[in-house]
Amino acid sequence: MKKIKLFLALTLGSLISVSCVVDDNVEQIGGGSSVLVGFSAPTLAANFVTDGEVKPYSIPVNVIGGNQGLPSSANVTVNWELASTSTATAGVEFDFVSSASNVVIPAGSLSTVIPITVNTDALVVGDDKTVVINLTSVVSDNGVVLATNRSTVTLTLVAACFSDLAGQYYWNYTTGPAYFTISELSPGVYRATQFPFFTAIYWFEFSDVCDNLTMTNWQFQAANPLYGTTTAMPVGTVQPNGNLLFTGINVTGVAIVDRTITAFKVN
């Protein structure tokens, strides 16, 4: 009888021991005590207007898990390398700010960045380039682990057309030129001080996407909507000499139907 009781006690103790091991493993999967470091997302994209300027960009490296989301109490050195799968070339489309191939997440912090600069003059609209960074290792006095499933990021450099249409223009009527001003409201978005075909002075707005123009609004859009002949709104193009050609202009309720006009640039 004593042997049976002893056997049952040993069996129960064994089950309890196994159960604790399973619980410990489950807790570690859910976070654990180690700090996990990597990229918060596997892909990034950034738009750059091709205005010839060199512009900064920061690729973030983060504490992404473990240790109940708390940062490391010691500095974390993160080593990285530029992957051969990158289609952008260092020294051409972009460059690294530092020659060092590592960055430091300071003690008590949750992030750092890999800083780069982007040469917008080398970017081509419609030919996106990628910068692929691999994290290779982490070094710290505390328990820090590289999250292997978040150790690579692909940054896509997207080129956006440079637009610089602000200035003085005129409509060329049979009665003579009518001068007006175009001002930039935001990148690629403009307001002209005079709508064509009217003797009174009314403003209109338009957008420029890679020399393709679209009229978007005018002073009485609510009462007399502007619309296009074959498109939702009137469209146009930037001419090689800098003039702006607008076509398919219609205004509801007035005698402006399928009109075409050129805004001549004042040199």
Buried (B, 14 or more C-beta within 10 A) or exposed (E): EEEEEEEEEEEEEEEEEEEEEEEEEEEEEEBBEBBBBBBEEEEBEBEBBBBEEEBEBEBBBBBBBBBEEEBBEBBBBBBBEBBEEBBBEEEEBBEBEEEEEBBBBEBEBBBBBBEBBBBBEBBEEEEBBBBBBBBEEBEBEBEBBBBEEBBBBBBBBBBBBBBEBEEEBBBEEEEEEBEBBBEBEEBBEBBBBBBBBBEEEBBBBBBBEBBEBBBBBBBBBEEEBBBBBEEEBBBBBBBEEBEBBBBBBBBEEEEBEEBEBBBBBEE
